[in-house]
Amino acid sequence: MAHEIPEHIEALIAKQLSDKLSPEERETLDRWREDSVWNDYHATEIEDVWKSAEYNNSEYTVSWEKNFREIEKRAEAERRNRKKPWRWIKVAASVAMLMSVVTITYRYTVKKPEETDGFLANSIEEVSVSYSNGKTFTVNQKDNLVSGGDTLYRQNENLLSAHADRLSMKAEKVTVNVPKGKRIKLKLPDGTKVWLNAATTFSYYTRPRNGVREVAVNGEACFDVVHNKTPFIVRMGHRNVRVLGTVFNVNNYNGAVGSHVTLVEGSVSLYGKDERRSVKLAPGQQALFKDKKRVEISDVNTRKYISWRDDILVFEGQKFRDLIPVLERWYNVSIINNDPECEGTEFSGTFYGDETVADIMRAFAKQNGTSYIHRNDTVYINKQYEEKVTKKVNPI
């Protein structure tokens, strides 16, 4: 799929690369980049191509049309002859300078998820839905799920849309269980969008209960909450998140070192048993809960924490021992590490939905000198041994 950047954004990126961006223009460009994970990736790739010695050269700035054909030809050849599937497929871009203003033409032809309401690289099959009346369903290809005051409509292969019965005054609890290897998007009765990651249990009520919209997360979920006067509360163990309308990510897996809440836009307050002792987050901040009493707040790159909803895994200097449960959930595999020395090794990389666990293991092995074996649903990580070759010497 080709992705084209709007012309006015191309001009702003060009001015940024030539250091001629005004504060107002920078604000416009920043807003565009923050609108979508893909927007930010596209802009970053253009910057990387421009900074590279191969293209940031007077030889390539004479004619942007000639540049584009040349770079596009090289990018297409790289895609056809791709020998290392774990690496990013390079974008095709052209950057030219005319009278100190850079003109950019950009095409992005890497295979990636379509920009729809859900994940293309996944399926909603095997997701189970339980109701408070005891009924449990496994989502299949065709049927809508109806129980009491709630109907779940399957809008496409990975999007469930919930609609409450307007005639029913009962707030019925609905629980959605997403197994390992699956990721879905759920649209709640109030219009709030929720992305659910693998191995996540998510509960909601079909209508406000006790004056609040209440949900619970055990696992990972990203929210785009519809603003209205009814407060929206996320229950996550001993912690709660209170919002009115905002975008944020919650990671609350059992067995993890801690739980964290990452705010992308809007405002949230976090509290335990006593709501009067709450902590507020600003956009770009993350709260990490290591136990019932301690909370650490830090500034983070939010893209890293919400890219999974666009079927992208982003690792930035993360220790491999922390990545193992992420990969096990994402790919529904078991990872057995027979090389304890690599557990503390830091790993960085970006992987898209069409890349496999073998692609990631190949990248890790190349970075850290390990080897791996992938058999059925299990990945074994081993030390890399050099083979010794002995030659027989015949006596003269």
Secondary structure, 3 states (H helix, E strand, C coil): CCECCCHHHHHHHHHHHCCCCCHHHHHHHHHHHHHCHHHHHHHHHHHHHHHCCCCCCHHHCCCHHHHHHHHHHHHHHHHHCCCCCCCCCCCEEEEEEECCEEEEEEEECCCCCCCCCCCCCCCCCCCEEEECCCCEEECCCCCCEEECCEEEEEEECCEEEEEECCCCCCCCEEEEEECCCCCEEEECCCCCEEEECCCEEEEEECCCECCEEEEEEECEEEEECCCCCCCEEEEECCEEEEECCCEEEEECCCCCCCEEEEEEECCEEEECCCCCCCEEECCCEEEEECCCCCEEEEECCHHHHHHHHHCEEEEEEEEHHHHHHHHHHHHCCEEEECCHHHCCCEEEEEEECCCCHHHHHHHHHHHHCEEEEEECCEEEEEECCCCCCCCCCCCC
